[in-house]
Amino acid sequence: MLAQLRRSAIFCLICLVLFGLVFPLLGVGLSQVFFKHQADGSITANGSTLIGQNWSDTKCPGHPLGSCVFQGRPDDLGPYASATLNPAEHPGDDPLVANGAAGESGATNLGPRSAELKKYTKELIAYWHERGVQPTSDLVTTSGSGIDPDITPADALAELPMVSRATGLSDAVLTHLINQETNGAELGFLGSPYIVVLQLNEALLKLEK
């Protein structure tokens, strides 16, 4: 009886050390050696490439806020960032932070017949028209996570007139930049081409300098 209890206790201790200490440390160590950038959160000087950033308050002298950079999905801009204190006021997905108030990720769960969804979609369309953009469907609809960092090349091209006017860069230069920052489908066939907005705007900043 005591021998069996002793074996059980030793086995539990071994499992605790192996799976509770050695295995996690080995995983962390290997990830730091082979995938350090990804393991550290894919952080750049301006944020993470894994999380949508709020670009709507970027200063653009003489132009509407956010006009001098490319915008992501509407989780962080326009009426979707209108709440000040209560995240429940957000008509769409809650960004991680908007107007100094913490939010949360998740879908809106507003159905296609929702009057609220229709109202705020019209506001987003007006938001883009004010900036000279004919928005794609992506630019007036939220992502499932609420913090999607990517847009399609078509989304970026739709914003091109706005960015060109605010930065003074030609359409040809910006189109070349968009093509450079376009990532192909994963493994060549999974999903569709996409652009990480953060990386696109960092490349844009280098051009402006």
N, C-alpha and C positions, 0 to 999 in steps of 0.2 A: 504493500500500500504506500509506504513512505517512498520507496524507490520510484513508483509510478508518479507520485506527486513531484518528486525531485526532477524526473525527466521532463514532466510537463512544464515546470517552472523554468528549467534551463532552455527548453524549446521556445517558450514564450519570450524569454530574454533575448535569445538569438534572433528571433523574428523581429523583435522590437529594434534591435541594433541594426540588423540588415535592412529592413524595409522602412524603419522610421528615421534612420540616420544615414547609413551608408548609401542607400539607393538615392534618396533626395540630393545628398551632397554630390554624388557622382553625376546625376542629371544636371545639376547647376554647374558643376565644373566643366562638363563636356559642352554645355550650351555656351558658356563663357569663352571657351577655346575656339569652337567652330562657328557659333552664331551669336557673337557678342552684341552686335548692333540690335538684332531682333530680340535677344534675351533681355536687353536693357530697355525695351519698349519702343524701339525704332525712333528714338528721340533725335531731333535736329535742334538747331539754335532757335527755331520758331515753333516747336511743338512736336507732336508725334504723327508719323505718316499713317498710323492705324486709326486715328480719331479725327473726325471732322472739326475744323477750327472755325471760330467766329470771325469772319472777315468784314462783316457789315459796317463796322465802325472805323475802318481804315481811312485815314485822312487823305482827302483828294481836293486840294485847293481849287476852288472854282467849279467843282463838280460834286454831284451827290456822293455821300459817304459810300465807300466800298467800290467806287467806279474804277479805281486805278489798279485793281487786282481782280483775279478770277474768283468767282464765288462758287461754293459747293451746293449741295442740296439745301432746301430751305429750312432745315432743322434749326439753324442758328441765325437766320436773318428775317427781315421783314416782320410781319405780324406774328411769326412763330417765336420771336424773341421779345414779345411785348410784355410778358409778365414781369413784375418787379419783386414780388415777395412770395406769392402763392403759385407753385408749379401747376396747380390745377387750372390756373387762368390760361395756360398755354393752349391754344386751339389745336396745336400739332404736337410733334415730338418735343420733349424737353431736352435742350442741349445741356451739356455738362455744366456750363455757366453762361448765363445771359443777364446782362444788366446787374452784375454782381450777385445774382441769386443762383444757388446751386439747383441743377435740374436732375433729370434721370433719363435713361435710355428706354426705348420702347416705341411701339407703333401707336398711331392715333386711335385705331379701332373705329374710325368714322366711316360709315358705309357710303356707297355711291349716291344714295338719295339724301344724305345729310345736308340740311340747309346750312349748318355751321361750316361744313367742309366747303360747300359751294361759295359761301361768303368769303372765307379766308383765301380760297384759291383765286377769286377775283381780285382780292387785295394784293396777292402776290403778282398777278399778271400786271396790275397797275404799277407795282413796285418796279418791275422790270421795264415796263414801257417808259417810265420816268427816266430810266437810264439808257434809253434807245435800244433796248433788246427785245427781240421777238422770242420769248422763252420757249424752250422745249418742254415736254411734259415732265421731265425729270426736275426742271428748275421751278416747278410750281407744285410738286408733290413730294412728300417726305419719304424717307427711306424707312425700312422696317425697324432698324436699330435706333434711328434717331441721331446717330453720330457717324454716318457714312462718310469716309474721307475721299471717295472717288466720284468722278463724273465721267461721262462718255466724251469722245472727241467731238461729237455733234453738239453737246452742251457747251463745251469750251468755244467752239466756232460761233455759236449763237451769241456768246458774250464778247466776241472779238471787237465789234464796233464800239462798245462801251469802253473797253480797256484801251483801244487805240486812241480814242478821242481824249481820254483822261491822261494818258502817258505820253502821247505824241509819237508813239512807235507805229510804223506802217503796218497795214494788214499783212503784207508779205512776210515781214519779220515775225509777227505774232503767229502767223500760220505755221511758219517753220518751227517756231518754238513749241507749238502745240504738237506738231508731228514728232519732234524730238522727245517730248515727254510722254508720248502715248505708249503704253505697255500692251503687248499682245495678250491674247487669251492664254490662261494658264495651261502649260504643257501643249500649247498650240491648238487646243480644241475645247477647253473648259471655259465657259463663260464667253465674254466678248471683250474687245479692246477697251482699256480704261486709262484714266489719268488721275494721279494722286494730286489733289488741288494744292496741298502744301508744297510739294516738289515743283509744281508748275509755277507757283508764286515766288518761290525761292529763285528759280531760274529767271523769272521775269525781273526780280530785283537786281540780279547781276547785269541784265541788259540795261536797266535804267542807270546803273552806275557808270 
